[in-house]
Amino acid sequence: MAVDKEQAKVIEEAWTKESIMAVEINIIERMIGGRTVEAVEAGISYARFLKLAGMSNDSYPLFLRLLEVENHWVIDSLIGDKDPFLLLSSIHPNNYLILNAFKLLTNWHPGGIYPKTLAIILGVLQASFSSAKDGYRIYSCSINDVNNLGKHLNKELGQDDPNNRCILDILDRIGSLAGTTENQDIEQMSRQANSIRTFFFDKRKKMEDIIPQVLLVKSDYIAKEIAPNRVFN
């Protein structure tokens, strides 16, 4: 029995492109939340699809979005055999990329994120601030940004830990801006970067004496993870 025109019109009005897209976004948000086995397995498949599709200037925001998934199985599917520090290396540093890198560092608690995920973001910042002046010209990082970078230092692992070494290098480059300008925002921010490095290397000093205590509240990414039932290679 054919659907009459009035009924078809009602159906079309109920399911517009916008309403269908809203449902799709809701499903993706649930997948990224990774709070169920089904969401984790969907996230693994989505990550594998992105990896196979390849990185481009059009798709890299999707890679950034997927980094919010707090599940190492999903991240491993996204990285594959690639060095996590180099995952986003094909994307030229830009304001959006650096801004979202610092946003992720701000959202994550120390120890509350998979080390490979942290390495991806550190790779972005290391490349962006290979020249501190050029990096700051693209994105004007603040004292808050520097603190949220420094809070991920793990003093117990020492400077030979790859993530620690990368954070210290980024702080060193940012700190090199000290004394190069009369801009007080840059001066204070760069001095804070240098102070964080000093406190890290000085065994007599505690990080909470240079970085706000509230930022140093630790977490454990493993405790929050939900394992998939099956992982497809």
N, C-alpha and C positions, 0 to 999 in steps of 0.2 A: 504494500500500500504506500503510495507516494506521499511524501511530506508536503503539506500545502505551503504556499508562499509565506503566509503569516507566521506559521510555526517555525519555518526555516529562518525567518527574520529574527524571531525571538531567540532562537538558539545561537545565531551569529552574534547578536547583541550581548548575550550572556558570556560568550567566549570570544573576546576580542584578542588581537595579537598581544595587547598589553597584559591582559589577564592570564593568558597562556604563559607569557614570559615571566610573570610574577610567580606562577607555580613552579616553573623551571628553576628560577633563582632560589626559591624556598628549598627545593630538593638539593640543589648544589650547596646551599648554606648548611643543610643538615649533614651532607657528605663531608664537608670541610670540618664540621664540628667533631667528627670521628667519635661519637658517643655510643655507637652500636657496632656490632660485628659487621652488619650489612653496610653501614656507612664507611667503615674502614676498608672493606673489600671493594666497594665502589670507588673509594679514593685511590686505592692501589691501581685499579684499572684505568682511571682517569689520568693518573700520573704517568702510567706507562704509555698511554695514548699521546700525551703531550711530549714525552721524550722521543717517541717515534716520529711525531709530526715535526719536531725540530724547533729550535729557538729562532725567533725573528723579532723585528721591531714591533710587529703587530701582536705577537703572542706572549712576549715576556711578562706583561702584567698578570697573565694567568699563572705563570710560574711563580711570581711573587705571591699571589693570592694563595697558592697551594702550600707555600711555606708556613702558613698559619696552622696547617694540620699538625697537631701534636702527636704524631705517630711515626716511628722510625721506619716501619714497613712501607708507608706511603712515600716518605722521602727517599728511601733507597730505590724505589721504583722510578722516581723522578730523576735521580742522579745516574743510575746504572753504573757503568765502569768509569765514569768521568770523575776527575778530581773536583770535590765540592767547591774548593776555592775558585775554580775556573768555570763553574756552571753558567754564570751570567757574563762571562768575559767578552762574549761577542757583542754585547750591548754597550754602546758608547755611553759614558757617564752623563746623566742628565738630572734635572731637578727632581722629577718624579721618582726615578730610581733611588737616588740618595735619600730623599724624604721618606720613602717607604722602608728603606733599610733601617733608618733611625727609629721609625715607628715600631718596627718589629723588635728592635733591641729594647725599646721602652716597654713594650707589652710583655716581654719575656722576663721571668724571674731568673736570677743566677741559678744554674743547675736545672732549670725547669724546661730546658729545650735540648733536643738532640744535638750533640756536638757537631754533626755534619751539617745540620741546618744552620747553626751559628756560623760555621765555616763559610757557607755560601754567602751570607751577608757580609762577613768580614772581607771576603774576596772582592765584593762590590766596593766597599769603602777603601780598601787598600788601593784599588785601581783608581778610584775617584780622587783620592788625595795623594797620588804619586807625586803630584805637584800641589803643595798645600794652597798656594795662591789661586791656582786654577780651580781646585776643588771648592774652595770657599767662594769663588766667583760664581760657580754653578749653584751651590747651596750654602747659605750662610748658617753654618752650624752654631749652636748655642752652648752655654755651660751645661744646660740640661741634657743636650745631646751627648756631650763629652762624658758626663756622669753616667748616663745610661749605657755608654760604650764601656767605660771603665769598670762598671759593676760586674761585668762578665769575666773579669780577671779572676783566676783561681790561684791565689798565692801559694796554696799547698802544692800545686803541680810545678811551680817554678817557671822560669823563662823559656825552658826548652819545649814546653808543651806548645804544639803548633798554633792553637787558638790564642794562647797567651802571647806568644811571639808576634802574632799578627796584630793583636790589639795594641801591644806596646809600640809596634812600628807605626801604626796609624796615629797613636797619641804623640809619638815623637815628631811625625811630620806636621801634625796640627800645631804642636807646641813650637815648631820652628817659626811660626808667625809672630811670636812674642818679640817685641821691640822693633817690629818692621813697619808699624803704622801708629798714627795718633788716634785711631778709632778705638775707643775704650771697650766696646763690645768684643772686638777681636782680641784685644790685649788681655782682658780678663778670661776669655774663653781659652786662649792658648796657654796662659799661665796655669789654669786649672788642669789642662792636659799634661803639662810638665809636672805639676804637683802630684797627680795620680801616679805617674811613672815613678817618681821619687819615693812615694809611700809604698809602692809595690816592692821595690828593691831593698828598702830599709826594713830589716827584720824587727827593729824596735818599734815600728809604727804599725798601726792598724788601719785598714782601709776605711772603716767607719768614721775615722777622724778626718777624712778628706772627702768622702762621698756620703751623702745623706743616708742615715741608717735605714730609712724606709725603703730605699732602693736595693738594699743588700739582703732583704728577706729571701732566704733560699727556698727552692722547690726541688722536686724530683720528677723529671719527665717520665721515667719508667713507671712510677707509681700511678700515673694518670692514663697510661696506655691501655688500649683494648686490642687484643691480638685477633687477627683474622683466623677463620677456620682453615682457609687454604690460601696459599700464595702461588700464583701462576708465574712462571719464568718466561 
